[in-house]
Amino acid sequence: MSKEMDRRDFIGLAFGGVAAIGGIASLGAMKQTWDPLPSVVSAGFTTVDVSDIKDGEMRTVEWRGKPVFVLKKSADMPTCDKRDVVAESGRYTVVIGICTHLGCIPSWNGGEKLFKCACHGGEFDPCAKNTFGPPPRPMDIPPFSITGNKMVLGEEGPEYKKLSTEA
């Protein structure tokens, strides 16, 4: 009987050891899937210097793989107190440059002062509010903070918290 118990004990210990090692390996693999990808972590913040943008000029920057439109408003463009970003050098429209209808990228038409989506004819005014076509809501505003003429996309500053994403 003693030999039989020793064999059972060995098999039990071997099984327990393999199960423990497998469990630890599984937990390690699960933790890796919970961590953000290095490309997402590195693209978390984008700094934009808005001091050299001219009135009426629109610039596109990339933030987290998405286009962000930075439009410096000229005097003949409407102001939108609930959506405009105010920096030392002027008023800006800052939005994620993706149409809220089906995700196409609109283009800025400076002559008509409109963002136009070529996919289904959607139009957005200089405040990035939907004015015509199928887009159901204005373009989204990315989180940002402002220090002087530098805008940091990805940080929620007090300026961002004051803005409204609604029309």
Backbone bond lengths (Angstrom), bond angles and torsions (degrees), N, CA, C in turn:
res aa  C-N    CA-C-N  psi(-1)  N-CA   C-N-CA  omega(-1)  CA-C   N-CA-C  phi
1 M - - - 1.439 - - 1.518 112.10 -
2 S 1.280 116.49 -32.22 1.446 121.12 -176.89 1.530 111.03 -64.01
3 K 1.371 116.54 -40.99 1.447 119.41 177.78 1.530 111.13 -64.21
4 E 1.343 116.77 -39.94 1.463 121.60 -179.36 1.535 109.94 -62.75
5 M 1.288 118.84 -42.13 1.466 122.04 179.07 1.529 110.51 -66.61
6 D 1.333 117.06 -39.67 1.452 119.98 178.67 1.521 111.39 -62.73
7 R 1.312 117.50 -41.74 1.458 121.91 178.42 1.535 110.03 -64.25
8 R 1.323 116.65 -45.25 1.472 120.73 178.13 1.521 110.68 -62.45
9 D 1.297 116.93 -43.19 1.465 120.22 178.85 1.535 110.80 -60.67
10 F 1.329 116.41 -44.08 1.460 120.44 179.57 1.531 111.26 -62.28
11 I 1.340 116.57 -45.50 1.473 120.28 179.69 1.522 109.89 -63.37
12 G 1.320 117.76 -42.26 1.466 121.57 178.30 1.517 112.05 -62.85
13 L 1.328 116.65 -45.03 1.462 120.18 178.52 1.526 111.34 -65.59
14 A 1.314 117.62 -40.87 1.470 121.06 178.89 1.534 110.42 -63.53
15 F 1.327 116.19 -45.08 1.464 119.54 178.38 1.537 111.01 -63.01
16 G 1.320 115.94 -43.58 1.465 120.21 178.69 1.515 112.12 -61.46
17 G 1.339 117.23 -41.20 1.466 120.88 178.84 1.515 112.19 -64.88
18 V 1.337 116.52 -44.95 1.474 120.17 178.74 1.528 110.26 -63.59
19 A 1.342 117.35 -41.26 1.469 120.94 179.31 1.524 110.49 -64.67
20 A 1.327 117.82 -40.03 1.471 120.92 179.39 1.526 111.06 -64.84
21 I 1.326 116.55 -45.20 1.471 120.08 179.13 1.527 110.22 -63.65
22 G 1.340 117.49 -42.10 1.464 120.77 177.71 1.518 111.97 -63.48
23 G 1.320 117.12 -39.06 1.468 120.77 178.35 1.512 111.95 -65.12
24 I 1.322 117.21 -42.67 1.469 120.97 178.80 1.529 110.02 -65.04
25 A 1.324 117.48 -42.54 1.477 120.81 177.83 1.524 110.99 -62.56
26 S 1.328 116.59 -38.99 1.470 120.31 178.97 1.523 111.20 -66.06
27 L 1.324 117.72 -42.17 1.463 120.97 177.84 1.531 111.04 -62.78
28 G 1.337 116.47 -40.12 1.465 119.79 177.17 1.519 111.75 -62.35
29 A 1.325 116.45 -42.06 1.470 120.45 179.15 1.525 110.76 -66.50
30 M 1.331 117.85 -38.96 1.469 120.53 178.98 1.522 110.33 -64.87
31 K 1.325 117.98 -40.17 1.457 120.54 -179.87 1.525 110.45 -62.87
32 Q 1.321 116.83 -39.45 1.463 119.51 178.28 1.519 111.73 -62.12
33 T 1.318 118.84 -35.20 1.465 120.19 179.27 1.519 111.33 -73.75
34 W 1.303 118.42 -24.28 1.467 121.05 178.88 1.522 112.00 -78.63
35 D 1.332 117.68 -28.98 1.454 121.57 -179.22 1.523 109.69 -71.39
36 P 1.351 117.73 142.89 1.465 118.83 176.79 1.525 111.01 -67.23
37 L 1.309 115.23 152.40 1.463 120.42 178.08 1.527 109.85 -65.17
38 P 1.310 118.27 149.99 1.465 120.18 179.10 1.527 112.11 -58.48
39 S 1.323 118.36 -34.32 1.463 120.53 179.60 1.521 111.35 -66.66
40 V 1.320 117.93 -32.22 1.464 121.04 178.46 1.515 110.02 -74.81
41 V 1.316 117.55 -41.58 1.456 120.94 -179.98 1.521 110.10 -63.97
42 S 1.326 117.38 -43.73 1.454 120.19 -177.76 1.526 112.35 -70.44
43 A 1.304 117.79 -25.16 1.462 120.81 -179.14 1.520 111.94 -96.37
44 G 1.314 117.35 17.61 1.454 120.82 -175.82 1.513 113.91 -65.87
45 F 1.326 118.44 -36.47 1.451 121.95 -176.63 1.524 109.98 -128.12
46 T 1.324 115.82 139.45 1.460 122.10 175.25 1.516 107.16 -131.26
47 T 1.323 116.65 128.12 1.461 121.16 179.60 1.527 108.75 -100.37
48 V 1.341 115.11 132.57 1.461 121.73 -178.88 1.527 108.22 -124.24
49 D 1.329 116.30 125.80 1.468 120.89 173.98 1.523 107.25 -90.81
50 V 1.329 117.03 113.74 1.463 120.76 -175.54 1.526 112.70 -95.61
51 S 1.336 118.12 1.10 1.465 120.50 -175.07 1.522 113.55 -66.71
52 D 1.335 118.16 -28.10 1.469 119.82 -176.31 1.532 113.84 -98.09
53 I 1.323 117.87 9.19 1.466 120.25 176.83 1.527 108.36 -83.04
54 K 1.325 116.14 130.31 1.473 121.44 -178.75 1.530 110.71 -83.15
55 D 1.334 116.32 158.66 1.471 121.54 177.60 1.526 110.31 -56.73
56 G 1.317 116.97 131.43 1.454 122.49 179.07 1.523 114.05 82.50
57 E 1.325 117.89 -3.53 1.466 121.76 -178.17 1.527 110.41 -87.86
58 M 1.332 114.81 141.05 1.452 120.53 178.01 1.520 108.09 -116.45
59 R 1.333 115.55 131.85 1.452 121.45 178.74 1.528 108.77 -119.71
60 T 1.317 116.52 144.18 1.460 121.79 177.48 1.518 108.87 -112.51
61 V 1.334 115.91 127.85 1.460 121.65 174.31 1.524 107.75 -123.07
62 E 1.314 116.87 162.26 1.455 120.06 -179.56 1.520 109.36 -106.26
63 W 1.316 115.85 133.21 1.462 122.26 176.87 1.522 108.03 -137.50
64 R 1.330 116.26 119.44 1.463 122.69 -178.42 1.528 112.43 53.40
65 G 1.311 115.99 37.67 1.456 121.36 177.19 1.515 114.65 79.85
66 K 1.332 117.69 5.37 1.464 121.23 -179.30 1.525 109.40 -115.53
67 P 1.346 116.90 147.78 1.457 118.45 175.01 1.527 110.43 -75.05
68 V 1.317 115.91 137.35 1.464 121.22 174.29 1.521 106.78 -119.82
69 F 1.338 115.85 125.39 1.461 121.78 179.24 1.523 108.91 -90.95
70 V 1.331 116.06 129.95 1.463 122.37 173.89 1.522 106.11 -119.81
71 L 1.320 116.53 107.05 1.464 122.93 -177.74 1.519 108.65 -110.25
72 K 1.350 116.65 120.35 1.466 119.60 174.68 1.516 107.58 -85.26
73 K 1.314 115.20 123.03 1.462 120.08 -175.80 1.520 111.46 -76.61
74 S 1.317 114.37 136.45 1.464 120.43 173.77 1.523 108.30 -91.88
75 A 1.323 116.43 171.19 1.469 121.07 -175.23 1.524 112.47 -63.29
76 D 1.341 118.28 -26.64 1.466 120.31 -177.73 1.531 113.30 -89.19
77 M 1.318 117.65 4.32 1.472 120.70 177.31 1.533 109.40 -95.21
78 P 1.328 116.13 146.86 1.468 118.35 179.64 1.533 111.06 -67.72
79 T 1.322 115.13 147.78 1.462 119.29 174.93 1.525 108.57 -97.42
80 C 1.284 115.57 146.99 1.462 122.36 -179.51 1.525 106.64 -130.74
81 D 1.320 116.69 96.24 1.457 120.19 -174.82 1.520 113.16 -59.90
82 K 1.337 117.48 -27.82 1.466 120.31 -179.01 1.520 112.85 -85.31
83 R 1.348 117.97 -7.76 1.470 119.89 -177.23 1.523 113.93 -131.17
84 D 1.336 118.87 -15.44 1.462 120.73 -177.51 1.524 111.46 -77.81
85 V 1.317 114.37 143.29 1.457 122.08 175.06 1.524 106.74 -100.83
86 V 1.324 116.39 126.51 1.455 120.61 -178.03 1.526 108.77 -108.98
87 A 1.343 115.00 122.66 1.466 121.85 176.07 1.520 107.13 -120.77
88 E 1.330 116.17 178.55 1.471 119.79 -179.33 1.522 112.19 -58.92
89 S 1.321 117.28 -33.97 1.464 120.62 -174.25 1.524 114.08 -94.12
90 G 1.336 119.76 4.89 1.456 120.11 176.41 1.518 114.15 144.93
91 R 1.350 113.32 -166.94 1.472 121.38 178.91 1.516 109.25 -103.13
92 Y 1.335 115.12 142.79 1.462 120.77 -175.63 1.520 110.29 -135.87
93 T 1.320 114.51 150.45 1.455 121.41 164.92 1.516 105.28 -102.60
94 V 1.329 116.58 124.51 1.461 122.09 179.59 1.517 106.70 -125.53
95 V 1.336 116.60 113.23 1.468 121.13 -177.15 1.522 110.25 -142.19
96 I 1.331 114.78 155.94 1.458 120.39 171.14 1.523 105.59 -73.06
97 G 1.320 117.35 121.43 1.461 123.04 -172.11 1.514 114.02 -78.33
98 I 1.329 115.89 55.09 1.459 120.75 178.38 1.527 108.07 -129.16
99 C 1.322 115.89 127.98 1.471 121.07 179.59 1.530 108.97 -62.78
100 T 1.308 115.49 136.94 1.465 120.79 -177.77 1.521 112.74 -79.80
101 H 1.327 117.93 2.15 1.458 120.43 178.01 1.526 109.71 -84.10
102 L 1.340 116.80 -68.55 1.465 119.80 -178.14 1.530 113.34 -131.16
103 G 1.318 117.73 13.22 1.448 120.61 173.45 1.510 117.04 87.58
104 C 1.319 118.80 17.25 1.461 120.82 175.45 1.536 108.62 -76.03
105 I 1.318 116.19 168.09 1.460 120.53 179.66 1.523 108.51 -104.45
106 P 1.338 117.51 111.37 1.465 120.22 178.59 1.529 111.11 -69.27
107 S 1.312 115.85 161.98 1.462 120.67 175.73 1.526 108.41 -116.69
108 W 1.320 116.01 154.29 1.463 121.63 179.95 1.516 108.73 -89.73
109 N 1.323 116.42 126.23 1.459 122.56 175.33 1.527 106.47 -106.78
110 G 1.327 116.26 99.59 1.460 121.38 -176.07 1.516 113.64 -64.60
111 G 1.339 117.29 -31.86 1.462 120.27 179.86 1.521 112.29 -66.65
112 E 1.316 116.55 -42.89 1.464 121.03 179.52 1.525 112.70 -91.64
113 K 1.333 115.80 -8.25 1.459 122.07 -177.18 1.527 111.17 54.93
114 L 1.355 114.77 53.71 1.459 122.45 -179.78 1.515 110.34 -142.09
115 F 1.323 115.62 147.22 1.456 121.17 165.39 1.520 105.30 -89.04
116 K 1.330 117.48 124.97 1.462 121.06 -178.84 1.519 109.79 -118.22
117 C 1.331 114.99 132.19 1.442 121.27 177.42 1.533 107.87 -98.49
118 A 1.314 116.19 120.49 1.462 120.95 -176.52 1.529 112.65 -74.87
119 C 1.312 118.34 -18.05 1.467 120.19 -175.34 1.528 112.55 -66.98
120 H 1.325 117.53 -50.83 1.463 120.41 -176.32 1.529 113.09 -136.08
121 G 1.336 117.95 17.45 1.451 121.60 173.30 1.518 115.43 80.88
122 G 1.308 118.49 14.48 1.456 120.77 178.57 1.518 111.33 -67.64
123 E 1.334 115.87 145.30 1.465 121.15 179.16 1.518 109.51 -130.00
124 F 1.336 114.50 144.18 1.456 122.61 177.85 1.524 107.58 -128.92
125 D 1.331 117.72 139.30 1.465 121.66 178.73 1.533 109.87 -75.75
126 P 1.350 118.68 179.29 1.472 120.36 -179.81 1.534 114.20 -61.84
127 C 1.322 118.16 -14.70 1.469 121.63 175.20 1.527 110.48 -89.20
128 A 1.339 117.50 0.89 1.465 125.47 -178.22 1.524 111.95 68.78
129 K 1.337 116.56 25.19 1.464 120.32 174.09 1.527 108.72 -89.86
130 N 1.318 116.20 140.66 1.457 120.51 -179.61 1.534 109.43 -69.05
131 T 1.339 115.96 128.35 1.463 120.61 -178.22 1.523 113.23 -120.29
132 F 1.339 116.64 -19.87 1.458 119.00 -178.05 1.528 108.96 -155.63
133 G 1.314 115.30 146.52 1.453 120.50 173.54 1.515 113.62 91.77
134 P 1.331 116.15 -165.17 1.464 120.81 -172.03 1.532 117.81 -79.20
135 P 1.350 121.56 -12.82 1.469 117.42 -178.35 1.534 111.37 -57.28
136 P 1.348 117.55 127.80 1.459 120.46 -175.11 1.520 115.18 -80.22
137 R 1.357 118.16 -16.45 1.457 120.23 -176.84 1.530 108.81 -155.64
138 P 1.321 117.03 169.22 1.472 119.88 177.00 1.530 111.41 -63.08
139 M 1.321 115.31 163.26 1.460 119.53 174.57 1.528 109.31 -64.97
140 D 1.316 116.25 149.22 1.460 121.75 -175.78 1.524 111.76 -76.91
141 I 1.336 115.42 145.71 1.456 122.31 177.44 1.531 107.80 -96.89
142 P 1.336 117.45 125.61 1.469 118.40 178.92 1.527 110.26 -76.66
143 P 1.315 118.09 155.10 1.460 118.74 175.81 1.529 109.85 -65.42
144 F 1.330 116.79 140.57 1.458 120.83 -178.17 1.522 109.85 -154.91
145 S 1.311 114.84 165.17 1.460 121.91 169.06 1.524 106.70 -137.83
146 I 1.335 115.75 156.86 1.463 120.58 -177.49 1.522 109.36 -126.49
147 T 1.328 115.09 134.64 1.459 122.15 170.86 1.513 106.37 -132.62
148 G 1.313 116.82 106.49 1.462 120.86 -176.59 1.515 110.20 66.58
149 N 1.327 116.01 -118.93 1.465 121.90 177.12 1.524 112.16 -106.59
150 K 1.306 117.48 14.29 1.461 121.86 177.98 1.525 108.68 -105.67
151 M 1.316 115.01 129.30 1.456 122.06 178.31 1.527 107.54 -113.43
152 V 1.322 116.13 129.59 1.461 121.24 178.54 1.523 107.79 -108.84
153 L 1.329 115.57 110.52 1.460 120.59 177.83 1.521 108.63 -80.01
154 G 1.315 116.27 133.78 1.456 121.42 -179.87 1.515 112.89 110.25
155 E 1.326 117.96 -12.39 1.463 122.70 176.47 1.517 109.27 -105.67
156 E 1.307 117.56 137.01 1.464 120.95 177.23 1.521 109.43 -92.87
157 G 1.324 115.91 94.64 1.453 120.93 177.32 1.521 110.93 -89.43
158 P 1.338 117.51 174.22 1.471 120.63 -179.83 1.529 112.73 -62.57
159 E 1.332 117.11 -29.31 1.468 120.38 178.98 1.519 110.36 -65.05
160 Y 1.330 115.73 -40.47 1.454 120.53 179.89 1.532 110.92 -65.94
161 K 1.297 116.77 -42.35 1.463 121.26 -176.44 1.528 112.31 -65.48
162 K 1.340 117.36 -23.05 1.476 120.79 178.61 1.526 112.57 -78.60
163 L 1.334 117.09 -22.47 1.459 120.96 -173.96 1.518 111.12 -79.39
164 S 1.330 114.10 157.58 1.462 121.29 179.07 1.512 109.07 -114.93
165 T 1.322 116.88 140.57 1.456 120.22 177.17 1.529 110.32 -90.91
166 E 1.298 117.07 -2.00 1.466 120.14 180.00 1.524 110.00 -90.12
167 A 1.331 115.18 165.19 1.459 120.14 177.90 1.444 108.43 -72.01
